[in-house]
Amino acid sequence: MTTGDKVAFVHISASDYDELQEKDSRTVYFITSELEKRVAVGNVLFANYVPAHCTSLSLSVTSESVEIGTSFYLTAITEPADPSDLLTFSASNNNVTITQTSSSNRILVTGAAVGSSVITATCGEYTATCQITVHPVYQYVEHVVVENYNPNGSKFLYTISDISFADGDYIEISIDLSTVTGTKENIISIGQNIDVWQGSNSGSRIHNYVTASAKQTISVDLIKDTKSRRPTYSSPSTDYLIVINKRGVYLNNTLFEFDTNLRATATLTYEEGIAAFLALTTLSIGSQEGANRSHATYNYIKYYTVQQV
């Protein structure tokens, strides 16, 4: 190139400069920077640089929850897309770790310790933040109360202590009703004082009754002291699965709200009855109430507690 030649000026990024600067003798390539620069080719031609500063900054999410050891990608969105200002990420503490990816505007955020942290992205005069909550890792611990059991009409009683439905603990009972032989057998009761149907200050319980001539029809009584709610549940088969968790009582995987085919005028609302029951932390499970004990077969009675890993 000599004095008087016509020359093109092209803005490029620093990463492309080394590769391109010698490819075309009639093009002056100069690196984008936050500072205004003069770039020369040989001793002939100079160019003035005007930086492309960041004019806006946001993040792909502004809040996120993760467990310890789990990760997610966080992306910064800038205007212009490739500003001359340096884009940086930082965490407010060690509850999370951040790892730069191959894209300068994206990081990998990983939960490291229980608590909260704030990720701050900075580009020029602009900042954007993402609030991170790190939860502990939990697992369910199975407790088997009984398996493959048939009481053959005898009373039985088990006690579960230190259960918390609110914390995620739950009970699961699988019963085969095909072996029921009597009338209104008390196949299972769960709660406080399960040897009584109702009574002053007797607490909360759920009674289940089945008659041999209608094994798929279960009378399910929700009791609180002297109040009751007495619906009927129709099971699709003689396999009867009861799951009780913080959301309520599930019969064969369907939430049961104690409002189908009421056998008597309800003196207890569903909301009051279920709230009292789910507040229990110690309860009994068995067949104790009424004239006829259970001949049903118990595939299993289990409960699960949540524990932090």
C-alpha positions as CSV (number, residue, x, y, z in Angstrom):
1,M,0.0,0.0,0.0
2,T,1.3,3.5,-0.9
3,T,0.3,7.0,-0.2
4,G,-2.9,7.9,-2.0
5,D,-4.3,4.4,-2.2
6,K,-8.0,4.1,-1.4
7,V,-8.4,2.1,1.9
8,A,-11.5,0.5,3.6
9,F,-11.9,0.7,7.4
10,V,-13.6,-2.3,9.2
11,H,-14.4,-2.7,12.9
12,I,-13.6,-6.2,14.2
13,S,-13.2,-7.9,17.6
14,A,-9.9,-8.5,19.2
15,S,-10.1,-12.3,18.7
16,D,-10.3,-11.8,14.9
17,Y,-7.6,-9.2,14.6
18,D,-4.5,-11.4,14.3
19,E,-6.2,-13.6,11.7
20,L,-7.4,-10.7,9.5
21,Q,-4.9,-7.9,9.8
22,E,-2.6,-9.2,7.0
23,K,-5.2,-10.7,4.6
24,D,-6.0,-7.6,2.7
25,S,-3.5,-4.8,2.1
26,R,-6.3,-2.4,1.2
27,T,-8.3,-2.8,4.4
28,V,-7.3,-1.4,7.8
29,Y,-8.6,-3.6,10.6
30,F,-8.7,-2.1,14.1
31,I,-9.6,-3.7,17.4
32,T,-12.8,-2.6,19.2
33,S,-11.9,-1.3,22.7
34,E,-13.4,0.9,25.4
35,L,-10.7,3.5,24.7
36,E,-10.5,5.6,21.6
37,K,-7.4,4.5,19.6
38,R,-5.4,5.3,16.5
39,V,-4.3,2.4,14.5
40,A,-1.6,2.6,11.8
41,V,-0.7,0.3,8.9
42,G,2.9,0.8,8.2
43,N,3.7,4.5,8.5
44,V,1.1,5.7,6.0
45,L,-2.5,5.5,7.3
46,F,-4.3,6.1,10.6
47,A,-7.9,5.6,11.8
48,N,-9.8,7.1,14.7
49,Y,-11.9,4.6,16.8
50,V,-15.4,5.3,18.4
51,P,-16.3,2.6,21.0
52,A,-19.7,0.8,21.0
53,H,-20.6,1.2,24.6
54,C,-23.3,-1.0,26.3
55,T,-26.7,0.7,26.4
56,S,-28.7,-2.0,28.2
57,L,-28.1,-5.1,30.2
58,S,-30.5,-7.9,31.4
59,L,-30.3,-11.5,32.5
60,S,-32.2,-14.5,31.1
61,V,-33.7,-15.1,34.6
62,T,-33.9,-12.8,37.7
63,S,-34.4,-15.6,40.3
64,E,-33.7,-19.3,40.4
65,S,-33.8,-22.1,43.0
66,V,-31.3,-25.0,42.8
67,E,-30.3,-27.9,45.1
68,I,-26.7,-28.4,46.2
69,G,-24.8,-29.8,43.3
70,T,-27.3,-28.9,40.6
71,S,-26.6,-26.2,37.9
72,F,-28.2,-23.9,35.4
73,Y,-27.1,-21.6,32.7
74,L,-27.4,-17.8,33.1
75,T,-27.1,-15.6,30.1
76,A,-26.5,-11.8,29.8
77,I,-28.4,-9.9,27.1
78,T,-26.7,-6.7,26.0
79,E,-27.4,-3.9,23.6
80,P,-25.5,-3.9,21.3
81,A,-24.9,-7.6,21.2
82,D,-21.1,-7.2,21.2
83,P,-20.4,-4.1,23.2
84,S,-16.9,-2.6,23.6
85,D,-17.4,-2.7,27.4
86,L,-16.1,-5.7,29.3
87,L,-18.9,-8.0,30.6
88,T,-18.3,-9.6,34.0
89,F,-20.1,-11.9,36.4
90,S,-19.7,-12.1,40.2
91,A,-21.3,-14.0,43.1
92,S,-22.1,-12.3,46.4
93,N,-20.8,-15.3,48.4
94,N,-19.7,-18.9,48.2
95,N,-23.2,-20.5,48.2
96,V,-22.8,-20.8,44.5
97,T,-20.0,-21.2,42.1
98,I,-19.9,-19.7,38.6
99,T,-18.0,-21.1,35.6
100,Q,-17.5,-19.2,32.4
101,T,-18.7,-21.1,29.3
102,S,-17.4,-20.8,25.7
103,S,-19.8,-17.9,25.2
104,S,-18.6,-14.7,26.9
105,N,-22.2,-13.8,27.8
106,R,-23.1,-17.1,29.5
107,I,-22.0,-18.7,32.8
108,L,-22.8,-22.0,34.5
109,V,-24.2,-21.4,38.1
110,T,-23.9,-24.4,40.5
111,G,-25.4,-24.6,44.0
112,A,-22.6,-25.1,46.6
113,A,-24.0,-24.5,50.0
114,V,-27.5,-24.0,51.5
115,G,-28.6,-20.3,51.5
116,S,-28.9,-17.5,49.1
117,S,-26.6,-15.7,46.7
118,V,-26.8,-12.8,44.2
119,I,-25.2,-13.1,40.8
120,T,-24.3,-9.7,39.4
121,A,-23.5,-9.0,35.8
122,T,-21.8,-5.8,34.9
123,C,-21.2,-4.2,31.5
124,G,-20.0,-0.6,31.4
125,E,-22.3,1.5,33.5
126,Y,-25.0,-1.2,33.7
127,T,-25.7,-4.0,36.1
128,A,-28.2,-6.8,36.3
129,T,-28.8,-9.3,39.1
130,C,-30.2,-12.8,39.7
131,Q,-31.3,-14.0,43.1
132,I,-30.3,-17.6,43.8
133,T,-31.7,-19.8,46.5
134,V,-29.8,-23.0,47.2
135,H,-31.7,-25.8,48.9
136,P,-30.4,-28.9,50.5
137,V,-30.7,-32.3,48.8
138,Y,-33.4,-34.4,50.4
139,Q,-34.2,-38.1,50.1
140,Y,-37.0,-40.3,51.3
141,V,-36.3,-43.0,53.9
142,E,-38.7,-45.9,53.8
143,H,-40.0,-47.4,57.0
144,V,-41.9,-50.7,56.7
145,V,-44.5,-51.2,59.4
146,V,-45.8,-54.6,58.1
147,E,-45.9,-56.6,54.9
148,N,-48.0,-59.5,53.7
149,Y,-50.1,-59.6,56.8
150,N,-53.6,-60.9,57.4
151,P,-55.0,-60.4,61.0
152,N,-57.8,-63.0,60.4
153,G,-60.3,-61.0,62.4
154,S,-57.9,-60.1,65.2
155,K,-57.2,-56.6,66.5
156,F,-53.9,-55.1,65.5
157,L,-52.2,-51.8,66.3
158,Y,-49.1,-50.0,65.2
159,T,-47.8,-46.6,66.2
160,I,-45.9,-44.1,64.1
161,S,-44.0,-41.3,65.8
162,D,-42.2,-38.2,64.6
163,I,-44.0,-37.9,61.3
164,S,-44.5,-34.5,59.7
165,F,-46.9,-34.3,56.8
166,A,-46.1,-30.6,56.4
167,D,-42.4,-31.4,55.9
168,G,-43.2,-33.9,53.1
169,D,-43.5,-37.2,55.1
170,Y,-46.2,-39.5,53.9
171,I,-48.0,-42.8,54.6
172,E,-48.8,-45.5,52.1
173,I,-51.0,-48.5,52.8
174,S,-51.8,-51.2,50.2
175,I,-54.8,-53.5,51.0
176,D,-56.3,-56.5,49.3
177,L,-60.0,-56.4,50.1
178,S,-60.8,-59.7,48.4
179,T,-60.3,-61.6,51.7
180,V,-62.9,-59.6,53.6
181,T,-65.5,-62.0,55.0
182,G,-67.7,-60.0,57.4
183,T,-70.1,-57.1,57.7
184,K,-68.7,-53.6,58.1
185,E,-65.2,-54.8,59.0
186,N,-63.0,-52.1,60.3
187,I,-60.3,-52.7,57.7
188,I,-58.0,-49.8,58.7
189,S,-58.1,-46.8,61.0
190,I,-55.5,-44.1,61.1
191,G,-55.0,-41.3,63.7
192,Q,-55.6,-40.8,67.4
193,N,-57.6,-43.1,69.6
194,I,-58.5,-45.4,66.8
195,D,-60.4,-47.7,69.1
196,V,-63.3,-45.2,69.3
197,W,-65.5,-43.9,66.6
198,Q,-65.9,-40.4,68.0
199,G,-65.9,-38.7,71.4
200,S,-65.2,-35.5,73.3
201,N,-61.5,-34.6,73.0
202,S,-60.7,-37.9,71.3
203,G,-58.8,-36.2,68.5
204,S,-58.6,-36.9,64.8
205,R,-58.8,-40.1,62.9
206,I,-60.0,-41.8,59.7
207,H,-61.9,-45.1,59.8
208,N,-62.4,-47.4,56.8
209,Y,-65.1,-50.1,56.7
210,V,-65.9,-52.8,54.1
211,T,-68.6,-55.4,53.9
212,A,-67.9,-58.8,52.1
213,S,-71.0,-58.5,49.9
214,A,-69.7,-55.1,48.5
215,K,-66.0,-55.3,48.7
216,Q,-65.3,-52.4,46.4
217,T,-67.5,-50.0,48.4
218,I,-65.6,-48.5,51.3
219,S,-67.1,-46.3,54.1
220,V,-64.5,-43.7,54.9
221,D,-65.2,-41.7,58.1
222,L,-63.3,-38.5,58.8
223,I,-63.6,-37.8,62.6
224,K,-62.6,-34.9,64.8
225,D,-63.7,-35.2,68.4
226,T,-67.6,-35.4,68.2
227,K,-67.8,-34.2,64.6
228,S,-67.9,-36.5,61.6
229,R,-67.9,-36.6,57.8
230,R,-69.0,-40.0,56.4
231,P,-68.7,-40.4,52.6
232,T,-68.6,-43.6,50.6
233,Y,-65.7,-44.4,48.2
234,S,-66.2,-46.8,45.2
235,S,-63.0,-48.6,44.4
236,P,-62.4,-49.7,40.8
237,S,-61.2,-53.1,42.2
238,T,-60.5,-54.9,45.5
239,D,-57.0,-53.4,45.4
240,Y,-57.2,-50.4,47.8
241,L,-54.3,-48.0,48.0
242,I,-54.3,-45.2,50.6
243,V,-51.7,-42.5,50.5
244,I,-51.7,-39.6,53.0
245,N,-49.5,-36.6,52.4
246,K,-49.5,-32.9,53.0
247,R,-52.0,-32.4,50.3
248,G,-54.6,-34.7,51.7
249,V,-55.8,-38.3,51.4
250,Y,-55.4,-40.1,48.1
251,L,-57.5,-43.3,47.4
252,N,-56.1,-45.3,44.5
253,N,-54.1,-42.3,43.4
254,T,-57.0,-39.8,43.4
255,L,-57.4,-37.0,46.0
256,F,-60.5,-37.8,48.1
257,E,-62.3,-34.8,49.6
258,F,-64.8,-36.8,51.7
259,D,-67.8,-35.4,49.8
260,T,-69.2,-38.3,47.7
261,N,-72.3,-40.2,48.8
262,L,-72.5,-38.8,52.3
263,R,-74.2,-41.4,54.5
264,A,-75.3,-38.9,57.1
265,T,-75.5,-35.1,57.6
266,A,-71.9,-33.9,57.9
267,T,-71.1,-32.1,61.2
268,L,-67.5,-31.6,60.2
269,T,-66.2,-29.6,57.2
270,Y,-63.6,-31.2,55.0
271,E,-61.2,-28.3,55.7
272,E,-61.4,-28.5,59.5
273,G,-61.2,-32.3,59.5
274,I,-58.3,-32.7,57.1
275,A,-56.3,-29.8,58.7
276,A,-56.6,-31.4,62.2
277,F,-55.6,-34.8,60.8
278,L,-52.6,-33.5,58.9
279,A,-51.3,-31.7,62.0
280,L,-50.7,-35.0,63.8
281,T,-47.1,-36.0,64.4
282,T,-47.9,-39.3,66.2
283,L,-50.6,-41.6,65.1
284,S,-51.8,-45.2,65.3
285,I,-52.7,-47.5,62.4
286,G,-54.7,-50.7,62.8
287,S,-58.1,-52.3,63.3
288,Q,-59.6,-51.6,66.7
289,E,-63.0,-49.9,66.3
290,G,-66.5,-51.5,66.0
291,A,-67.8,-55.0,66.3
292,N,-66.0,-56.6,63.4
293,R,-62.2,-56.8,62.9
294,S,-60.5,-57.0,59.6
295,H,-59.9,-60.0,57.4
296,A,-58.4,-57.9,54.7
297,T,-54.8,-58.7,53.5
298,Y,-52.2,-56.0,54.0
299,N,-49.7,-56.0,51.2
300,Y,-47.8,-53.4,53.1
301,I,-48.1,-50.5,55.5
302,K,-45.2,-48.1,55.1
303,Y,-44.4,-44.5,55.8
304,Y,-41.7,-42.3,54.4
305,T,-39.8,-39.5,56.1
306,V,-37.8,-36.8,54.4
307,Q,-34.1,-36.5,55.4
308,Q,-31.4,-34.1,54.3
309,V,-28.5,-35.8,52.5
